[in-house]
Amino acid sequence: MKIVVTIPAFNEEKTIGEVITEIKGVMDKTRFKYNLLIIDDGSRDRTKEIAEKAGAIVFSHPINYGLAETFRTEMKKALELNPDIIVHTDADGQYLASDIPKLIKPIIEKKADIVLGSRFKGKIEKMPLIKRLGNKAFSRVISKITGTKISDAQTGFRAFTKEIASMGIQSDHTYTQEQIIKAIRNKFRLIEIPVYFAKRKDKSRLMKNPFDYAIKAWVNILRVYRDYEPLRFFGYFGGIFILLGILVGMWILITLLKTGLVGGIPRVILSALFIMTGVQIILFGFLADMNRK
């Protein structure tokens, strides 16, 4: 049994060495062969140098491509090492290396194909309220889309088989959720286990401020619905336009009954335009849903 532990890193010189050392300490006590793979996403500090010195395999992007592209590189490079199981974790030390054996155990026992380390089922040392609410909102959306109750769809701590890793990730924004959705829709078995989530030792590079996080979170939630539930997504917006058209039409009808006049041709055109736009949006949703399937 061979394990590849993958870690995306961007300017993580303060924590990457300690994270690698802790993972090696845990994995050395197991019976498994393993590799540590760091994907350096264009770091401008000593992340690559420190990771290599600590004993990890490092592949570096020439510039910072972002989390989604880094995840795609992770999967490609990890599969080249021919693993049985891939463990994805973060470089900031918030997930504990000691939880890795718990992540891989259900896969080894043939009880799961992908295992999520749930922070909300475990213990969270510290998480800003806005991020906590955003994570829970994401999890509710993914649970609804997949029909599977998931407490932590945003977790960056997960283990999965090479078959899961072979599934292509298209999204540039919601790769963590896309992997879950595709795994469930392809009939792979998913379970969650509780993990410890420690306080970050330095400032997060993913969350500039609560307002910035909230905007990005809701934009990404809309993207998830657009990509995986297009009929529902476009149906909502189409329904709003149709409702507006009906309301304007009712206003015209009431004016006609009271005064004998429709109140002007532009109102009639506006009502018809709203309804036609709504119908077109819903039809687009049907087409997108057909293409998705």
Backbone as numpy.savetxt, mean C-alpha at the origin, in Angstrom:
# Nx Ny Nz CAx CAy CAz Cx Cy Cz
15.75 -24.63 3.08 14.90 -23.43 3.08 15.79 -22.19 3.08
15.57 -21.32 2.10 16.38 -20.11 1.99 15.50 -18.88 2.16
15.95 -17.96 2.99 15.24 -16.72 3.27 16.04 -15.54 2.73
15.35 -14.62 2.07 15.97 -13.35 1.69 15.23 -12.24 2.42
15.96 -11.49 3.22 15.39 -10.35 3.93 15.71 -9.09 3.13
14.67 -8.42 2.65 14.88 -7.23 1.82 14.52 -5.97 2.59
15.31 -4.93 2.37 15.10 -3.66 3.07 15.31 -2.50 2.09
14.29 -1.68 1.87 14.49 -0.47 1.08 15.12 0.59 1.98
16.00 1.39 1.44 16.67 2.39 2.28 16.94 3.66 1.50
16.65 4.78 2.13 16.97 6.08 1.54 17.48 6.99 2.66
18.77 7.28 2.62 19.41 8.12 3.64 19.16 7.60 5.05
19.49 6.31 5.25 19.26 5.67 6.56 20.58 5.31 7.25
21.61 6.16 7.09 22.91 5.84 7.66 22.88 5.73 9.18
21.93 6.39 9.82 21.87 6.37 11.28 21.37 5.04 11.84
20.57 4.32 11.06 19.94 3.11 11.59 20.27 1.83 10.83
20.69 1.92 9.58 20.81 0.73 8.74 21.81 -0.29 9.28
22.92 0.16 9.82 23.92 -0.76 10.36 23.38 -1.57 11.52
22.69 -0.90 12.43 22.12 -1.57 13.60 21.02 -2.54 13.19
20.18 -2.13 12.22 19.10 -3.00 11.74 19.67 -4.28 11.15
20.69 -4.16 10.31 21.31 -5.33 9.69 21.93 -6.24 10.74
22.63 -5.65 11.69 23.27 -6.44 12.76 22.24 -7.22 13.56
21.13 -6.58 13.88 20.08 -7.25 14.66 19.45 -8.39 13.87
19.21 -8.18 12.57 18.63 -9.23 11.75 19.59 -10.42 11.63
20.86 -10.13 11.42 21.85 -11.21 11.34 21.92 -11.99 12.65
21.82 -11.28 13.76 21.85 -11.94 15.06 20.70 -12.91 15.23
19.53 -12.53 14.72 18.35 -13.40 14.82 18.46 -14.56 13.83
18.80 -14.26 12.58 18.84 -15.30 11.54 19.96 -16.31 11.76
21.06 -15.88 12.37 22.17 -16.80 12.65 21.76 -17.89 13.64
20.72 -17.62 14.42 20.26 -18.59 15.41 19.26 -19.59 14.82
18.86 -19.36 13.59 17.93 -20.27 12.93 18.69 -21.28 12.09
17.95 -22.24 11.53 18.57 -23.27 10.69 18.55 -22.90 9.21
18.13 -21.69 8.91 17.92 -21.31 7.52 19.16 -20.66 6.89
19.32 -20.90 5.60 20.25 -20.09 4.82 19.56 -18.76 4.55
20.31 -17.69 4.52 19.67 -16.40 4.30 20.62 -15.40 3.65
20.01 -14.42 3.00 20.73 -13.26 2.47 20.03 -12.00 2.95
20.81 -10.96 3.14 20.26 -9.64 3.45 20.45 -8.76 2.22
19.35 -8.27 1.68 19.40 -7.47 0.46 18.90 -6.06 0.74
19.76 -5.09 0.51 19.40 -3.68 0.70 19.24 -3.02 -0.67
18.10 -2.38 -0.88 17.91 -1.59 -2.10 18.07 -0.12 -1.70
19.21 0.43 -2.06 19.53 1.82 -1.75 18.91 2.72 -2.82
17.90 3.46 -2.44 17.15 4.26 -3.40 17.75 5.65 -3.60
19.01 5.65 -4.08 19.67 6.92 -4.39 20.06 7.73 -3.17
20.46 7.06 -2.10 20.85 7.77 -0.88 22.03 8.70 -1.13
22.01 9.82 -0.43 23.09 10.79 -0.56 24.03 10.77 0.65
23.79 9.81 1.55 24.66 9.70 2.72 25.45 8.39 2.63
25.85 7.82 3.77 26.70 6.64 3.79 25.91 5.33 3.92
24.65 5.35 3.56 23.81 4.16 3.70 24.42 2.94 3.01
24.82 3.08 1.75 25.38 1.96 0.99 26.66 1.44 1.63
27.54 2.33 2.00 28.82 1.94 2.59 28.61 1.19 3.91
27.75 1.70 4.75 27.51 1.08 6.05 26.83 -0.28 5.89
25.88 -0.37 4.96 25.16 -1.63 4.74 26.11 -2.72 4.24
26.98 -2.38 3.31 27.93 -3.35 2.78 28.91 -3.79 3.86
29.35 -2.85 4.67 30.28 -3.17 5.74 29.64 -4.09 6.78
28.32 -3.94 6.96 27.59 -4.77 7.92 27.30 -6.16 7.38
27.57 -6.38 6.09 27.43 -7.73 5.53 26.25 -7.94 4.63
25.62 -6.87 4.16 24.45 -7.01 3.30 24.84 -6.90 1.83
24.02 -7.49 0.97 24.12 -7.26 -0.47 23.40 -5.96 -0.77
24.03 -5.06 -1.50 23.43 -3.75 -1.75 23.31 -3.50 -3.25
22.11 -3.11 -3.65 21.89 -2.65 -5.02 21.42 -1.21 -4.93
22.08 -0.32 -5.67 21.77 1.10 -5.56 21.11 1.66 -6.81
20.05 2.43 -6.61 19.47 3.22 -7.69 20.34 4.45 -7.92
20.47 4.90 -9.15 21.28 6.10 -9.40 20.66 7.37 -8.81
19.32 7.40 -8.72 18.62 8.53 -8.12 17.49 7.99 -7.26
16.82 8.87 -6.55 15.70 8.47 -5.70 14.43 8.28 -6.54
13.99 7.02 -6.68 12.82 6.70 -7.48 11.53 6.61 -6.66
11.65 6.48 -5.36 10.46 6.35 -4.53 10.19 4.90 -4.13
9.25 4.74 -3.20 9.00 3.44 -2.59 8.50 2.38 -3.58
7.59 2.76 -4.47 7.00 1.77 -5.37 8.04 1.16 -6.31
8.85 2.01 -6.93 9.88 1.52 -7.84 10.94 0.73 -7.07
11.24 1.18 -5.86 12.20 0.45 -5.02 11.68 -0.94 -4.69
10.37 -1.04 -4.42 9.77 -2.34 -4.12 9.87 -3.27 -5.34
9.64 -2.72 -6.53 9.77 -3.54 -7.74 11.21 -4.06 -7.90
12.17 -3.19 -7.62 13.57 -3.61 -7.69 13.86 -4.68 -6.64
13.31 -4.50 -5.45 13.48 -5.49 -4.39 13.05 -6.88 -4.85
11.85 -6.94 -5.42 11.31 -8.23 -5.84 12.18 -8.86 -6.94
12.59 -8.06 -7.88 13.43 -8.57 -8.97 14.76 -9.11 -8.44
15.43 -8.33 -7.62 16.74 -8.73 -7.11 16.63 -9.87 -6.11
15.56 -9.89 -5.33 15.36 -10.97 -4.36 15.14 -12.29 -5.08
14.34 -12.28 -6.14 14.06 -13.51 -6.89 15.32 -14.05 -7.56
16.24 -13.16 -7.90 17.50 -13.60 -8.50 18.33 -14.43 -7.52
18.06 -14.27 -6.22 18.77 -15.03 -5.19 18.10 -16.37 -4.90
17.01 -16.68 -5.63 16.29 -17.95 -5.54 15.85 -18.29 -4.11
15.05 -17.44 -3.50 14.60 -17.70 -2.13 13.36 -18.59 -2.09
13.12 -19.20 -0.95 11.84 -19.87 -0.70 10.86 -18.87 -0.08
11.41 -17.99 0.76 10.59 -16.98 1.44 11.33 -15.64 1.39
10.57 -14.58 1.15 11.11 -13.22 1.20 10.48 -12.49 2.38
11.32 -11.83 3.15 10.85 -11.00 4.26 11.15 -9.55 3.92
10.11 -8.74 3.91 10.27 -7.30 3.64 10.14 -6.55 4.96
11.14 -5.73 5.27 11.07 -4.91 6.48 11.63 -3.53 6.18
11.62 -2.65 7.16 12.06 -1.27 6.96 13.45 -1.03 7.55
14.06 0.07 7.13 15.43 0.37 7.53 15.52 1.24 8.78
14.38 1.66 9.31 14.42 2.62 10.42 14.40 1.97 11.80
14.31 0.63 11.85 14.38 -0.07 13.13 13.09 -0.09 13.92
11.98 0.30 13.33 10.72 0.30 14.06 10.12 -1.10 14.19
10.42 -1.97 13.22 10.01 -3.37 13.33 11.16 -4.16 13.94
10.85 -5.09 14.82 11.88 -5.83 15.53 12.34 -7.05 14.74
13.65 -7.23 14.67 14.20 -8.41 13.99 13.75 -9.69 14.67
13.53 -9.63 15.97 13.12 -10.82 16.72 11.76 -11.35 16.30
10.98 -10.53 15.57 9.67 -10.98 15.09 9.74 -11.71 13.75
10.90 -11.71 13.11 11.02 -12.35 11.79 10.67 -13.84 11.83
11.19 -14.62 12.80 10.80 -16.04 12.85 9.29 -16.25 12.96
8.59 -15.34 13.65 7.13 -15.46 13.76 6.46 -15.21 12.41
7.06 -14.33 11.61 6.50 -14.04 10.29 6.62 -15.23 9.34
7.76 -15.89 9.36 7.99 -16.95 8.38 7.41 -18.30 8.82
7.13 -18.45 10.10 6.64 -19.74 10.61 5.37 -20.24 9.91
4.32 -19.40 9.73 3.11 -19.91 9.06 3.35 -20.36 7.62
4.32 -19.74 6.94 4.63 -20.14 5.57 5.35 -21.48 5.58
6.29 -21.65 6.49 7.01 -22.92 6.60 6.05 -24.05 6.93
5.06 -23.76 7.76 4.08 -24.77 8.16 2.97 -24.95 7.13
3.09 -24.28 5.98 2.13 -24.39 4.88 0.73 -23.88 5.27
0.69 -22.93 6.20 -0.59 -22.36 6.61 -0.90 -21.04 5.90
0.11 -20.47 5.25 -0.08 -19.18 4.59 0.93 -19.02 3.48
0.58 -18.14 2.53 1.50 -17.78 1.45 2.06 -16.38 1.66
1.32 -15.56 2.39 1.78 -14.22 2.75 1.34 -13.93 4.17
2.25 -13.39 4.96 1.99 -13.10 6.37 2.28 -11.63 6.62
1.30 -10.92 7.14 1.45 -9.51 7.46 1.73 -9.33 8.95
2.72 -8.52 9.26 2.98 -8.17 10.65 2.09 -7.00 11.05
1.05 -7.28 11.79 0.06 -6.25 12.13 0.47 -5.48 13.38
0.64 -4.19 13.20 0.95 -3.31 14.33 -0.26 -3.14 15.23
-1.45 -3.15 14.64 -2.66 -2.90 15.42 -3.10 -4.12 16.21
-2.61 -5.30 15.84 -2.87 -6.49 16.65 -1.79 -6.67 17.70
-0.65 -6.01 17.48 0.45 -6.08 18.42 0.50 -4.85 19.31
1.70 -4.31 19.51 1.86 -3.14 20.36 2.54 -2.02 19.58
1.95 -0.84 19.64 2.51 0.33 18.98 3.09 1.25 20.05
4.40 1.44 19.98 5.06 2.30 20.97 4.67 3.76 20.77
4.66 4.19 19.49 4.25 5.55 19.19 3.88 5.65 17.71
2.73 6.28 17.45 2.30 6.55 16.08 1.41 7.79 16.11
1.72 8.82 15.32 0.89 10.03 15.30 -0.57 9.68 15.01
-1.47 10.41 15.65 -2.90 10.13 15.51 -3.36 10.15 14.06
-2.92 11.14 13.29 -3.36 11.26 11.91 -2.89 10.06 11.09
-1.70 9.55 11.39 -1.19 8.37 10.68 -1.94 7.12 11.12
-2.26 7.04 12.39 -3.02 5.90 12.90 -4.39 5.82 12.21
-5.05 6.99 12.12 -6.37 7.04 11.48 -6.27 6.70 9.99
-5.21 7.22 9.34 -5.01 6.95 7.92 -4.77 5.47 7.65
-3.96 4.84 8.50 -3.69 3.41 8.35 -4.95 2.58 8.53
-5.77 2.95 9.48 -7.01 2.22 9.73 -7.99 2.42 8.57
-8.01 3.63 8.02 -8.89 3.90 6.88 -8.47 3.05 5.68
-7.16 2.99 5.42 -6.65 2.16 4.34 -7.05 0.70 4.55
-6.90 0.23 5.77 -7.19 -1.18 6.05 -8.66 -1.50 5.84
-9.54 -0.56 6.20 -10.97 -0.78 5.97 -11.28 -0.85 4.47
-10.63 0.03 3.70 -10.84 0.02 2.25 -10.37 -1.30 1.64
-9.18 -1.75 2.00 -8.64 -2.99 1.45 -9.47 -4.18 1.90
-9.94 -4.16 3.14 -10.80 -5.24 3.64 -12.08 -5.32 2.82
-12.64 -4.17 2.50 -13.89 -4.13 1.73 -13.67 -4.62 0.31
-12.57 -4.21 -0.29 -12.28 -4.60 -1.67 -12.01 -6.10 -1.79
-11.28 -6.65 -0.82 -10.88 -8.06 -0.89 -11.87 -9.01 -0.24
-12.77 -8.47 0.59 -13.69 -9.34 1.32 -12.99 -10.10 2.44
-11.83 -9.62 2.85 -11.04 -10.25 3.91 -10.72 -9.20 4.97
-11.01 -9.51 6.22 -10.74 -8.53 7.27 -9.25 -8.41 7.51
-8.73 -7.22 7.29 -7.29 -6.94 7.46 -7.15 -5.75 8.39
-6.36 -5.91 9.41 -6.21 -4.84 10.41 -5.12 -3.85 10.06
-4.14 -4.27 9.23 -2.99 -3.40 8.95 -2.49 -3.62 7.52
-3.21 -3.04 6.56 -2.83 -3.21 5.15 -1.60 -2.39 4.78
-1.22 -1.45 5.63 -0.10 -0.56 5.33 1.24 -1.07 5.88
1.21 -2.16 6.60 2.43 -2.61 7.26 3.57 -2.85 6.27
4.75 -2.43 6.65 5.94 -2.66 5.84 6.70 -3.89 6.28
6.10 -4.67 7.18 6.74 -5.86 7.74 5.92 -7.07 7.32
6.43 -7.84 6.38 5.66 -8.96 5.85 6.59 -10.03 5.28
6.09 -11.25 5.24 6.82 -12.37 4.64 5.92 -13.02 3.61
6.53 -13.51 2.51 5.73 -14.11 1.46 6.59 -15.04 0.60
5.92 -15.89 -0.15 6.61 -16.86 -1.00 7.11 -16.20 -2.28
7.94 -16.92 -3.01 8.46 -16.37 -4.27 7.35 -16.24 -5.31
6.28 -17.05 -5.16 5.15 -16.92 -6.08 4.45 -15.58 -5.90
4.33 -15.15 -4.65 3.75 -13.82 -4.36 4.66 -12.74 -4.93
5.96 -12.91 -4.74 6.92 -11.90 -5.22 6.92 -11.79 -6.73
6.53 -12.86 -7.41 6.54 -12.87 -8.87 5.38 -12.09 -9.47
4.37 -11.78 -8.65 3.24 -11.00 -9.16 3.72 -9.58 -9.45
3.43 -9.08 -10.61 3.86 -7.73 -10.97 3.14 -6.67 -10.17
3.84 -5.60 -9.83 3.25 -4.45 -9.14 3.26 -3.28 -10.11
2.07 -2.80 -10.45 1.95 -1.71 -11.42 1.87 -0.33 -10.76
1.27 -0.27 -9.59 1.00 1.02 -8.96 2.28 1.75 -8.57
2.25 3.06 -8.72 3.36 3.89 -8.26 3.08 4.48 -6.88
1.95 4.13 -6.29 1.55 4.78 -5.05 1.11 3.81 -3.96
0.53 2.68 -4.34 -0.11 1.82 -3.35 0.38 0.38 -3.45
1.70 0.22 -3.57 2.24 -1.13 -3.78 1.96 -2.06 -2.61
1.95 -1.55 -1.38 1.70 -2.41 -0.22 0.30 -3.00 -0.29
-0.67 -2.17 -0.68 -2.04 -2.66 -0.79 -2.22 -3.52 -2.04
-1.53 -3.16 -3.13 -1.68 -3.92 -4.37 -1.23 -5.36 -4.19
-0.16 -5.57 -3.46 0.31 -6.93 -3.24 -0.73 -7.75 -2.48
-1.37 -7.13 -1.49 -2.41 -7.82 -0.72 -3.61 -8.15 -1.60
-4.08 -7.17 -2.36 -5.25 -7.38 -3.21 -4.99 -8.48 -4.24
-3.83 -8.43 -4.88 -3.51 -9.43 -5.90 -3.35 -10.82 -5.28
-2.75 -10.89 -4.11 -2.55 -12.18 -3.45 -3.90 -12.84 -3.15
-4.83 -12.06 -2.59 -6.14 -12.61 -2.24 -6.93 -12.98 -3.49
-6.89 -12.12 -4.51 -7.65 -12.40 -5.73 -7.07 -13.56 -6.52
-5.80 -13.89 -6.28 -5.19 -15.05 -6.93 -5.23 -16.30 -6.04
-6.08 -16.23 -5.01 -6.37 -17.38 -4.14 -5.19 -17.79 -3.25
-4.27 -16.87 -2.99 -3.21 -17.16 -2.03 -3.75 -16.95 -0.62
-3.17 -17.67 0.32 -3.62 -17.60 1.71 -2.89 -16.49 2.46
-3.64 -15.66 3.14 -3.07 -14.52 3.88 -3.50 -14.58 5.34
-2.54 -14.38 6.22 -2.87 -14.24 7.64 -2.09 -13.07 8.21
-2.51 -12.60 9.38 -1.81 -11.55 10.10 -1.33 -12.09 11.45
-0.19 -11.59 11.88 0.29 -11.91 13.22 0.63 -10.59 13.93
0.48 -10.53 15.24 0.82 -9.30 15.96 2.33 -9.08 16.03
2.76 -7.84 15.81 4.18 -7.48 15.93 4.32 -6.20 16.74
5.51 -5.98 17.21 5.83 -4.77 17.99 6.27 -3.68 17.03
5.79 -2.46 17.27 6.16 -1.32 16.43 6.79 -0.26 17.33
8.10 -0.09 17.21 8.84 0.80 18.10 8.78 2.26 17.63
9.10 3.15 18.54 9.18 4.57 18.23 10.35 4.82 17.29
10.13 5.64 16.27 11.19 5.97 15.32 12.25 6.81 16.02
13.51 6.51 15.72 14.61 7.18 16.40 14.92 8.56 15.82
14.54 8.79 14.56 14.75 10.11 13.98 13.49 10.52 13.23
13.53 11.65 12.58 12.35 12.18 11.91 12.00 11.37 10.66
10.72 11.10 10.46 10.26 10.35 9.29 10.46 11.16 8.03
10.92 10.46 6.96 11.07 11.12 5.67 9.84 10.93 4.80
8.88 10.15 5.28 7.66 9.91 4.52 6.52 10.81 4.95
6.66 11.46 6.09 5.57 12.26 6.63 6.12 13.64 7.02
5.95 14.62 6.14 6.46 15.96 6.41 5.70 16.62 7.55
4.38 16.48 7.51 3.53 17.02 8.57 2.18 16.31 8.46
1.35 16.39 9.51 0.06 15.67 9.51 -0.83 16.05 8.33
-0.84 17.33 7.95 -1.70 17.78 6.84 -1.25 17.13 5.53
0.04 17.10 5.31 0.61 16.49 4.10 0.27 15.00 4.05
0.39 14.33 5.18 0.08 12.90 5.24 -1.40 12.65 4.95
-2.27 13.47 5.54 -3.71 13.28 5.36 -4.10 13.41 3.90
-3.55 14.42 3.21 -3.86 14.61 1.79 -3.41 13.41 0.98
-2.17 12.98 1.20 -1.63 11.85 0.43 -2.41 10.56 0.72
-2.80 10.38 1.98 -3.53 9.17 2.36 -4.86 9.10 1.63
-5.62 10.19 1.62 -6.93 10.18 0.97 -6.82 10.10 -0.55
-5.78 10.72 -1.10 -5.56 10.60 -2.54 -5.28 9.14 -2.90
-4.47 8.47 -2.09 -4.14 7.08 -2.36 -5.34 6.16 -2.16
-6.20 6.48 -1.20 -7.42 5.69 -1.01 -8.29 5.79 -2.26
-8.41 7.00 -2.81 -9.18 7.18 -4.04 -8.55 6.41 -5.20
-7.22 6.38 -5.24 -6.53 5.63 -6.29 -6.81 4.13 -6.17
-6.84 3.64 -4.96 -7.13 2.23 -4.75 -8.51 1.89 -5.29
-9.51 2.71 -4.95 -10.86 2.48 -5.46 -10.90 2.59 -6.99
-10.20 3.59 -7.53 -10.18 3.77 -8.99 -9.61 2.56 -9.70
-8.51 2.00 -9.13 -7.81 0.90 -9.80 -8.47 -0.46 -9.59
-9.08 -0.66 -8.40 -9.57 -2.00 -8.07 -11.08 -2.10 -7.94
-11.77 -0.98 -7.81 -13.23 -0.96 -7.79 -13.72 0.18 -8.68
-13.36 0.13 -9.99 -13.68 1.26 -10.87 -15.17 1.54 -11.00
-16.00 0.49 -10.99 -17.44 0.70 -11.13 -17.98 1.48 -9.93
-17.52 1.13 -8.74 -17.95 1.85 -7.54 -17.41 3.28 -7.55
-16.13 3.42 -7.91 -15.48 4.73 -7.92 -16.18 5.69 -8.88
-16.31 5.27 -10.15 -16.94 6.13 -11.14 -18.45 6.22 -10.93
-19.02 5.17 -10.33 -20.45 5.20 -10.02 -20.80 6.29 -9.04
-19.95 6.47 -8.02 -20.19 7.53 -7.04 -20.19 8.91 -7.71
-19.14 9.16 -8.51 -19.03 10.47 -9.14 -20.13 10.67 -10.19
-20.43 9.62 -10.96 -21.51 9.72 -11.92 -22.84 9.96 -11.24
-23.04 9.29 -10.11 -24.28 9.47 -9.36 -24.46 10.88 -8.86
-23.34 11.52 -8.47 -23.40 12.91 -7.99 -23.87 13.83 -9.11
-23.33 13.64 -10.32 -23.73 14.48 -11.46 -25.20 14.25 -11.83
-25.61 12.99 -11.81 -27.01 12.70 -12.12 -27.93 13.33 -11.08
-27.55 13.24 -9.82 -28.35 13.86 -8.75 -28.45 15.37 -8.93
-27.33 16.00 -9.28 -27.35 17.44 -9.53 -28.29 17.78 -10.69
-28.24 16.94 -11.75 -29.12 17.16 -12.89 -30.58 17.03 -12.51
-30.90 16.04 -11.67 -32.28 15.84 -11.21 -32.74 17.01 -10.35
-31.85 17.48 -9.47 -32.21 18.62 -8.60 -32.50 19.88 -9.43
-31.65 20.13 -10.44 -31.90 21.27 -11.31 -33.21 21.08 -12.08
-33.45 19.83 -12.52 -34.70 19.53 -13.22 -35.92 19.75 -12.35
-35.82 19.36 -11.07 -36.93 19.58 -10.13 -37.17 21.06 -9.92
-36.07 21.83 -9.86 -36.19 23.28 -9.70 -36.93 23.87 -10.90
-36.57 23.39 -12.11 -37.25 23.86 -13.33 -38.73 23.50 -13.29
-39.02 22.26 -12.85 -40.41 21.80 -12.81 -41.24 22.62 -11.81
-40.66 22.88 -10.64 -41.36 23.67 -9.62 -41.63 25.09 -10.14
-40.61 25.68 -10.81 -40.76 27.02 -11.39 -41.86 27.01 -12.46
-41.89 25.93 -13.27 -42.91 25.81 -14.32 -44.31 25.74 -13.72
-44.48 24.97 -12.65 -45.79 24.82 -12.02 -46.27 26.11 -11.35
-45.29 26.87 -10.82 -45.64 28.10 -10.10 -45.88 29.28 -11.05
-45.07 29.38 -12.08 -45.10 30.57 -12.94 -45.52 30.29 -14.38
-45.49 29.02 -14.75 -45.79 28.69 -16.14 -44.60 28.86 -17.05
-43.43 29.17 -16.45 -42.20 29.35 -17.21 -41.14 28.39 -16.69
-40.21 27.99 -17.56 -39.14 27.07 -17.13 -37.97 27.83 -16.49
-37.96 29.14 -16.57 -36.90 29.92 -15.94 -35.69 30.11 -16.81
-35.79 29.81 -18.09 -34.66 30.05 -18.99 -34.09 28.76 -19.55
-33.73 28.79 -20.83 -33.16 27.64 -21.51 -31.85 27.15 -20.87
-30.96 28.06 -20.40 -29.71 27.59 -19.81 -29.90 26.60 -18.67
-30.97 26.77 -17.88 -31.22 25.83 -16.78 -31.54 24.45 -17.31
-32.32 24.38 -18.38 -32.67 23.10 -18.99 -31.41 22.42 -19.53
-30.58 23.21 -20.20 -29.32 22.69 -20.75 -28.42 22.18 -19.62
-28.36 22.95 -18.52 -27.52 22.56 -17.39 -28.00 21.24 -16.80
-29.30 21.09 -16.62 -29.85 19.85 -16.08 -29.49 18.67 -16.97
-29.71 18.83 -18.27 -29.41 17.76 -19.22 -27.92 17.44 -19.24
-27.11 18.48 -19.16 -25.65 18.30 -19.18 -25.17 17.52 -17.97
-25.69 17.86 -16.79 -25.33 17.13 -15.57 -25.69 15.65 -15.71
-26.90 15.36 -16.16 -27.35 13.97 -16.27 -26.54 13.21 -17.31
-26.29 13.83 -18.46 -25.51 13.16 -19.51 -24.08 12.89 -19.05
-23.51 13.86 -18.34 -22.13 13.68 -17.83 -22.10 12.52 -16.84
-23.10 12.48 -15.94 -23.16 11.41 -14.96 -23.28 10.04 -15.61
-24.12 9.93 -16.63 -24.30 8.66 -17.35 -23.00 8.25 -18.03
-22.30 9.21 -18.62 -21.04 8.91 -19.29 -19.98 8.42 -18.30
-19.93 9.05 -17.14 -18.97 8.64 -16.11 -19.25 7.21 -15.66
-20.53 6.89 -15.45 -20.90 5.54 -15.02 -20.57 4.52 -16.11
-20.83 4.87 -17.38 -20.48 3.98 -18.48 -18.97 3.75 -18.54
-18.20 4.79 -18.26 -16.74 4.65 -18.21 -16.35 3.68 -17.11
-17.06 3.75 -15.98 -16.82 2.82 -14.89 -17.07 1.38 -15.30
-18.16 1.14 -16.06 -18.46 -0.19 -16.56 -17.34 -0.70 -17.46
-16.87 0.16 -18.36 -15.78 -0.24 -19.26 -14.50 -0.56 -18.49
-14.17 0.29 -17.53 -12.98 0.05 -16.71 -13.09 -1.24 -15.93
-14.30 -1.52 -15.42 -14.52 -2.75 -14.66 -14.39 -3.97 -15.56
-14.88 -3.89 -16.79 -14.74 -4.99 -17.74 -13.27 -5.25 -18.08
-12.51 -4.18 -18.28 -11.09 -4.33 -18.59 -10.31 -4.90 -17.41
-10.72 -4.51 -16.20 -10.05 -5.01 -14.99 -10.21 -6.53 -14.89
-11.40 -7.02 -15.24 -11.68 -8.44 -15.10 -11.16 -9.23 -16.31
